[in-house]
Amino acid sequence: MIKGSIADVAPSVPRDTLQKGKQRGDVERADGMTDPQTARPSKVLVVDDEVAILQTLRYNLEKNGYVVCVAGDGRQALSVVEIEKPDLILLDIMLPSLDGIEVCREIRRRSNVPILMLTAKGQEIDKVLGLEIGADDYITKPFSIHEVIARIRAHLRRANAAIHHEHPPVLSGGDVRLDVGSQSVTKRGTAIDLAPKEFGVLQVLLENKGRVVTRQALLDRVWGFDFYGDQQTVNVHIRWLREKIEDDPNDPKWIHTIRSRGYVFRD
């Protein structure tokens, strides 16, 4: 179920017309976030096996100036990502052929495109797992169209800001080196594969090396001020980060917990 007025809901559309959105020249409004280099409307991929949700989201996103492409199952979603190169993905967890968790995992192996998971109430474990493997945010069904649009705009703003940062720094602490420009991390010269949120957490800790960073500060900086999750999300990502960069995750040398306050990176 999607909250909103009748005016927000798309008219009936035959199933075969849901395979792709309007072409760029057909967009009726120009309110959608645009790429600052090309000035083109941002492209959003919507992945859901419920036709009514695809119709409604596509209709409202196009009305707000976005180019929209859609997929009805996990395998089709991976094909569309490869072909269309979307700027943001709305990804349902419960999908036929390949579920949303596996789709997210596969996309993260090749792209840092923002991924917003669509989840049903009661899928708390799936939410945490999705965030752990690299999803940027989640939206719980039933949802408001206005909330979806606001989340999309916020994540596209952050993504564009990160892409066009002029002089990305190289940060280091202990045996760890983080290159913001290349989005890479090494430990003693060996590359470490981090999910985007793990990278963001490590970046904030290294930028504030020797200073305590609260869980709320990490949420605000890495997930954004409009993130609706709780601080447990940070704890999960810290655990995963320690498993990747610490010699002994159970006795961390660099990322220390400061009880009731947050975390600090110490050389």
C-alpha positions as a Markdown table, in Angstrom:
| # | Residue | x | y | z |
|---|---|---|---|---|
| 1 | Met | 0.0 | 0.0 | 0.0 |
| 2 | Ile | 1.2 | 3.5 | -0.9 |
| 3 | Lys | 0.1 | 6.5 | 1.0 |
| 4 | Gly | -1.0 | 9.6 | -1.0 |
| 5 | Ser | -3.9 | 11.3 | -2.7 |
| 6 | Ile | -5.7 | 9.9 | -5.7 |
| 7 | Ala | -3.9 | 12.5 | -7.8 |
| 8 | Asp | -0.5 | 10.9 | -6.9 |
| 9 | Val | -1.5 | 7.5 | -8.4 |
| 10 | Ala | -0.7 | 6.7 | -12.0 |
| 11 | Pro | -3.6 | 5.7 | -14.3 |
| 12 | Ser | -3.8 | 2.1 | -15.5 |
| 13 | Val | -0.9 | 1.2 | -17.7 |
| 14 | Pro | -0.6 | -2.1 | -19.7 |
| 15 | Arg | 2.1 | -4.4 | -18.2 |
| 16 | Asp | 4.2 | -4.3 | -21.4 |
| 17 | Thr | 4.7 | -0.5 | -21.1 |
| 18 | Leu | 6.4 | -0.9 | -17.8 |
| 19 | Gln | 9.7 | -2.2 | -19.3 |
| 20 | Lys | 11.1 | 1.3 | -19.6 |
| 21 | Gly | 10.3 | 4.9 | -18.7 |
| 22 | Lys | 9.8 | 7.9 | -21.0 |
| 23 | Gln | 12.8 | 9.1 | -23.0 |
| 24 | Arg | 14.5 | 12.2 | -21.8 |
| 25 | Gly | 12.8 | 14.4 | -24.3 |
| 26 | Asp | 9.4 | 13.3 | -23.1 |
| 27 | Val | 9.8 | 14.5 | -19.5 |
| 28 | Glu | 7.0 | 17.0 | -18.8 |
| 29 | Arg | 8.7 | 18.8 | -15.9 |
| 30 | Ala | 12.2 | 19.7 | -15.0 |
| 31 | Asp | 12.0 | 19.6 | -11.2 |
| 32 | Gly | 14.2 | 16.4 | -10.9 |
| 33 | Met | 17.8 | 16.6 | -9.7 |
| 34 | Thr | 20.1 | 17.0 | -12.7 |
| 35 | Asp | 23.7 | 16.0 | -13.2 |
| 36 | Pro | 25.7 | 19.1 | -12.7 |
| 37 | Gln | 28.1 | 18.3 | -15.6 |
| 38 | Thr | 25.7 | 17.2 | -18.3 |
| 39 | Ala | 22.6 | 19.1 | -17.0 |
| 40 | Arg | 20.5 | 16.0 | -17.9 |
| 41 | Pro | 17.7 | 14.8 | -15.7 |
| 42 | Ser | 18.8 | 12.1 | -13.2 |
| 43 | Lys | 17.8 | 8.5 | -14.1 |
| 44 | Val | 16.1 | 6.4 | -11.4 |
| 45 | Leu | 15.7 | 2.6 | -11.7 |
| 46 | Val | 12.7 | 1.2 | -9.8 |
| 47 | Val | 12.8 | -2.5 | -9.1 |
| 48 | Asp | 9.6 | -4.2 | -7.8 |
| 49 | Asp | 7.5 | -7.2 | -8.8 |
| 50 | Glu | 4.2 | -5.4 | -7.9 |
| 51 | Val | 2.9 | -3.7 | -11.1 |
| 52 | Ala | 0.9 | -1.2 | -9.1 |
| 53 | Ile | 3.9 | 0.1 | -7.3 |
| 54 | Leu | 6.0 | 0.3 | -10.5 |
| 55 | Gln | 3.2 | 2.3 | -12.1 |
| 56 | Thr | 2.8 | 4.7 | -9.2 |
| 57 | Leu | 6.5 | 5.3 | -8.7 |
| 58 | Arg | 7.2 | 5.7 | -12.3 |
| 59 | Tyr | 4.3 | 8.1 | -12.8 |
| 60 | Asn | 5.2 | 10.3 | -9.9 |
| 61 | Leu | 9.0 | 10.3 | -10.6 |
| 62 | Glu | 8.5 | 11.3 | -14.2 |
| 63 | Lys | 6.0 | 14.0 | -13.1 |
| 64 | Asn | 8.9 | 15.4 | -11.0 |
| 65 | Gly | 11.3 | 15.4 | -13.9 |
| 66 | Tyr | 13.2 | 12.2 | -13.5 |
| 67 | Val | 14.0 | 9.7 | -16.2 |
| 68 | Val | 12.7 | 6.3 | -15.1 |
| 69 | Cys | 13.5 | 2.7 | -16.0 |
| 70 | Val | 11.9 | -0.3 | -14.3 |
| 71 | Ala | 12.5 | -4.0 | -13.7 |
| 72 | Gly | 10.2 | -6.6 | -12.3 |
| 73 | Asp | 12.7 | -9.2 | -11.0 |
| 74 | Gly | 16.3 | -9.3 | -9.7 |
| 75 | Arg | 18.0 | -10.7 | -12.9 |
| 76 | Gln | 16.3 | -8.1 | -15.1 |
| 77 | Ala | 17.4 | -5.4 | -12.6 |
| 78 | Leu | 21.1 | -6.4 | -13.1 |
| 79 | Ser | 20.7 | -6.2 | -16.9 |
| 80 | Val | 19.0 | -2.8 | -16.7 |
| 81 | Val | 21.8 | -1.5 | -14.4 |
| 82 | Glu | 24.4 | -2.5 | -16.9 |
| 83 | Ile | 22.6 | -1.0 | -19.9 |
| 84 | Glu | 21.0 | 2.2 | -18.4 |
| 85 | Lys | 23.6 | 3.2 | -15.8 |
| 86 | Pro | 21.0 | 4.8 | -13.4 |
| 87 | Asp | 21.9 | 7.5 | -11.0 |
| 88 | Leu | 19.9 | 6.0 | -8.2 |
| 89 | Ile | 18.1 | 2.7 | -7.6 |
| 90 | Leu | 14.9 | 2.0 | -5.7 |
| 91 | Leu | 15.2 | -1.8 | -4.9 |
| 92 | Asp | 12.5 | -4.0 | -3.4 |
| 93 | Ile | 13.9 | -6.8 | -1.1 |
| 94 | Met | 11.3 | -9.5 | -2.0 |
| 95 | Leu | 11.9 | -10.2 | -5.7 |
| 96 | Pro | 11.5 | -13.3 | -7.9 |
| 97 | Ser | 14.5 | -15.0 | -9.6 |
| 98 | Leu | 17.0 | -13.1 | -7.4 |
| 99 | Asp | 16.1 | -11.3 | -4.2 |
| 100 | Gly | 17.0 | -7.6 | -3.5 |
| 101 | Ile | 19.8 | -8.5 | -1.1 |
| 102 | Glu | 21.7 | -10.5 | -3.7 |
| 103 | Val | 21.0 | -7.8 | -6.3 |
| 104 | Cys | 22.4 | -5.1 | -4.0 |
| 105 | Arg | 25.5 | -7.3 | -3.3 |
| 106 | Glu | 26.1 | -7.8 | -7.0 |
| 107 | Ile | 25.6 | -4.1 | -7.9 |
| 108 | Arg | 28.1 | -3.1 | -5.1 |
| 109 | Arg | 30.8 | -5.2 | -6.7 |
| 110 | Arg | 30.8 | -2.8 | -9.7 |
| 111 | Ser | 29.2 | 0.5 | -8.7 |
| 112 | Asn | 28.7 | 3.0 | -5.9 |
| 113 | Val | 25.3 | 4.1 | -7.2 |
| 114 | Pro | 22.9 | 5.1 | -4.3 |
| 115 | Ile | 20.6 | 2.2 | -3.5 |
| 116 | Leu | 17.4 | 2.7 | -1.5 |
| 117 | Met | 15.8 | -0.6 | -0.3 |
| 118 | Leu | 12.0 | -0.9 | -0.3 |
| 119 | Thr | 11.0 | -3.1 | 2.7 |
| 120 | Ala | 7.9 | -4.4 | 4.3 |
| 121 | Lys | 7.1 | -4.0 | 8.0 |
| 122 | Gly | 8.7 | -6.8 | 10.0 |
| 123 | Gln | 11.7 | -7.2 | 7.7 |
| 124 | Glu | 14.2 | -5.8 | 10.3 |
| 125 | Ile | 16.8 | -8.5 | 9.7 |
| 126 | Asp | 16.7 | -7.8 | 5.9 |
| 127 | Lys | 17.0 | -4.0 | 6.6 |
| 128 | Val | 20.2 | -4.5 | 8.6 |
| 129 | Leu | 21.6 | -7.0 | 6.1 |
| 130 | Gly | 20.9 | -4.6 | 3.2 |
| 131 | Leu | 22.7 | -1.8 | 4.9 |
| 132 | Glu | 25.6 | -4.1 | 5.8 |
| 133 | Ile | 26.2 | -5.1 | 2.2 |
| 134 | Gly | 26.1 | -1.5 | 0.9 |
| 135 | Ala | 22.5 | -0.2 | 0.6 |
| 136 | Asp | 22.4 | 3.6 | 1.4 |
| 137 | Asp | 19.0 | 3.8 | 3.0 |
| 138 | Tyr | 15.6 | 2.0 | 3.3 |
| 139 | Ile | 12.0 | 2.9 | 2.9 |
| 140 | Thr | 9.3 | 0.9 | 4.6 |
| 141 | Lys | 6.0 | 0.1 | 2.9 |
| 142 | Pro | 3.5 | 1.6 | 3.0 |
| 143 | Phe | 5.3 | 4.8 | 2.1 |
| 144 | Ser | 4.4 | 8.4 | 1.2 |
| 145 | Ile | 5.3 | 9.5 | -2.3 |
| 146 | His | 6.5 | 12.8 | -0.9 |
| 147 | Glu | 8.9 | 10.8 | 1.4 |
| 148 | Val | 10.3 | 8.8 | -1.5 |
| 149 | Ile | 10.9 | 12.0 | -3.6 |
| 150 | Ala | 12.6 | 13.7 | -0.6 |
| 151 | Arg | 14.9 | 10.7 | 0.0 |
| 152 | Ile | 15.8 | 10.5 | -3.7 |
| 153 | Arg | 16.7 | 14.2 | -3.8 |
| 154 | Ala | 18.8 | 14.0 | -0.7 |
| 155 | His | 20.8 | 11.0 | -1.9 |
| 156 | Leu | 21.4 | 12.4 | -5.3 |
| 157 | Arg | 22.7 | 15.7 | -3.8 |
| 158 | Arg | 25.2 | 13.7 | -1.7 |
| 159 | Ala | 26.2 | 11.5 | -4.6 |
| 160 | Asn | 26.8 | 14.5 | -6.9 |
| 161 | Ala | 28.7 | 16.4 | -4.2 |
| 162 | Ala | 31.0 | 13.4 | -3.7 |
| 163 | Ile | 31.6 | 12.9 | -7.4 |
| 164 | His | 32.5 | 16.6 | -8.0 |
| 165 | His | 34.6 | 17.2 | -4.9 |
| 166 | Glu | 37.6 | 19.2 | -6.2 |
| 167 | His | 40.6 | 18.1 | -4.2 |
| 168 | Pro | 39.8 | 14.8 | -2.5 |
| 169 | Pro | 42.2 | 14.1 | 0.3 |
| 170 | Val | 44.3 | 11.0 | 1.2 |
| 171 | Leu | 43.8 | 10.1 | 4.8 |
| 172 | Ser | 45.9 | 7.7 | 6.9 |
| 173 | Gly | 46.0 | 6.2 | 10.3 |
| 174 | Gly | 48.1 | 3.3 | 11.6 |
| 175 | Asp | 48.7 | 1.0 | 8.6 |
| 176 | Val | 45.5 | 2.1 | 6.9 |
| 177 | Arg | 45.5 | 4.5 | 3.9 |
| 178 | Leu | 42.2 | 5.9 | 2.5 |
| 179 | Asp | 42.1 | 7.7 | -0.9 |
| 180 | Val | 38.9 | 9.7 | -1.2 |
| 181 | Gly | 39.4 | 10.4 | -4.9 |
| 182 | Ser | 39.8 | 6.8 | -6.0 |
| 183 | Gln | 37.5 | 5.5 | -3.2 |
| 184 | Ser | 40.1 | 3.0 | -2.2 |
| 185 | Val | 41.5 | 1.7 | 1.0 |
| 186 | Thr | 44.8 | -0.2 | 1.6 |
| 187 | Lys | 46.3 | -1.8 | 4.7 |
| 188 | Arg | 50.1 | -2.1 | 4.5 |
| 189 | Gly | 49.8 | -1.7 | 0.8 |
| 190 | Thr | 47.2 | -4.4 | 0.3 |
| 191 | Ala | 43.8 | -3.3 | -1.1 |
| 192 | Ile | 40.8 | -3.7 | 1.2 |
| 193 | Asp | 37.3 | -4.0 | -0.3 |
| 194 | Leu | 34.9 | -1.8 | 1.7 |
| 195 | Ala | 31.2 | -1.3 | 1.2 |
| 196 | Pro | 30.3 | 2.4 | 0.6 |
| 197 | Lys | 29.0 | 3.0 | 4.1 |
| 198 | Glu | 32.0 | 1.3 | 5.7 |
| 199 | Phe | 34.2 | 3.6 | 3.6 |
| 200 | Gly | 32.2 | 6.6 | 4.8 |
| 201 | Val | 32.5 | 5.6 | 8.4 |
| 202 | Leu | 36.3 | 5.1 | 8.1 |
| 203 | Gln | 36.7 | 8.4 | 6.3 |
| 204 | Val | 34.9 | 10.3 | 9.1 |
| 205 | Leu | 37.0 | 8.5 | 11.8 |
| 206 | Leu | 40.2 | 9.3 | 10.0 |
| 207 | Glu | 39.2 | 12.9 | 9.4 |
| 208 | Asn | 38.7 | 13.2 | 13.2 |
| 209 | Lys | 41.7 | 11.0 | 14.2 |
| 210 | Gly | 42.2 | 11.1 | 18.0 |
| 211 | Arg | 38.8 | 12.7 | 18.6 |
| 212 | Val | 35.6 | 10.9 | 19.7 |
| 213 | Val | 32.9 | 10.8 | 17.0 |
| 214 | Thr | 29.5 | 10.1 | 18.3 |
| 215 | Arg | 27.2 | 7.5 | 16.8 |
| 216 | Gln | 24.7 | 10.3 | 15.9 |
| 217 | Ala | 27.4 | 12.3 | 14.2 |
| 218 | Leu | 28.3 | 9.3 | 12.1 |
| 219 | Leu | 24.7 | 8.8 | 11.2 |
| 220 | Asp | 24.3 | 12.4 | 10.2 |
| 221 | Arg | 27.5 | 12.5 | 8.1 |
| 222 | Val | 27.4 | 9.1 | 6.4 |
| 223 | Trp | 23.7 | 8.3 | 6.2 |
| 224 | Gly | 22.4 | 11.8 | 6.1 |
| 225 | Phe | 20.2 | 14.0 | 8.4 |
| 226 | Asp | 17.1 | 12.5 | 6.8 |
| 227 | Phe | 18.0 | 8.9 | 7.7 |
| 228 | Tyr | 15.2 | 7.2 | 9.7 |
| 229 | Gly | 17.2 | 4.3 | 11.1 |
| 230 | Asp | 18.7 | 4.0 | 14.6 |
| 231 | Gln | 22.2 | 4.0 | 16.0 |
| 232 | Gln | 22.5 | 0.2 | 15.9 |
| 233 | Thr | 23.2 | 0.6 | 12.2 |
| 234 | Val | 26.5 | 2.4 | 13.1 |
| 235 | Asn | 27.5 | -0.4 | 15.6 |
| 236 | Val | 26.9 | -3.0 | 12.8 |
| 237 | His | 29.1 | -1.1 | 10.3 |
| 238 | Ile | 31.9 | -0.6 | 12.9 |
| 239 | Arg | 31.9 | -4.4 | 13.6 |
| 240 | Trp | 32.2 | -5.1 | 9.9 |
| 241 | Leu | 34.9 | -2.4 | 9.4 |
| 242 | Arg | 37.0 | -3.9 | 12.3 |
| 243 | Glu | 36.8 | -7.3 | 10.7 |
| 244 | Lys | 38.3 | -5.9 | 7.5 |
| 245 | Ile | 41.0 | -3.6 | 8.8 |
| 246 | Glu | 42.0 | -4.8 | 12.3 |
| 247 | Asp | 44.5 | -7.6 | 12.9 |
| 248 | Asp | 42.3 | -8.8 | 15.7 |
| 249 | Pro | 38.7 | -7.5 | 15.5 |
| 250 | Asn | 38.0 | -8.6 | 19.1 |
| 251 | Asp | 40.9 | -6.6 | 20.4 |
| 252 | Pro | 41.0 | -3.6 | 18.0 |
| 253 | Lys | 44.2 | -1.6 | 17.7 |
| 254 | Trp | 42.8 | 1.4 | 15.9 |
| 255 | Ile | 39.0 | 1.8 | 16.1 |
| 256 | His | 38.2 | 2.1 | 19.8 |
| 257 | Thr | 34.7 | 2.2 | 21.4 |
| 258 | Ile | 34.2 | 5.0 | 23.9 |
| 259 | Arg | 31.3 | 3.7 | 26.1 |
| 260 | Ser | 28.1 | 5.8 | 25.9 |
| 261 | Arg | 29.8 | 8.2 | 23.5 |
| 262 | Gly | 30.9 | 6.8 | 20.2 |
| 263 | Tyr | 34.2 | 5.7 | 18.5 |
| 264 | Val | 37.7 | 7.1 | 18.0 |
| 265 | Phe | 40.5 | 6.1 | 15.6 |
| 266 | Arg | 43.9 | 6.1 | 17.3 |
| 267 | Asp | 47.3 | 5.3 | 15.8 |
